[in-house]
Amino acid sequence: MNSQSSFTGFSAFSEIWNGRLAMMGFTLALITEALTGKGIIGQIISWLTF
């Protein structure tokens, strides 16, 4: 895979990893929501008011 960036700074390698990490984050957000019963905003508010 070519990791050389283009003029704009985007490359296929970095975009693929960005997508993979975004999918992992979204999956973890769904799992924590299922386990806690609170959405992301509710979890943040609970954590801040602890």
Phi, psi and omega in degrees: 000136181276118181259010179287130182279155178272187181301324183275351179097353178270141174220159181298320180300311182290326179291323177296314180292325177298316178295318180297315180292325177294319178295320178295318178297319179294319178296316178296324177295319178294321180294315180293328176293321179293324182284323184265337183081007179239148175285180182298315181297318178297322178293319179295317179295318178298320181292322182286331181265010180292000000 
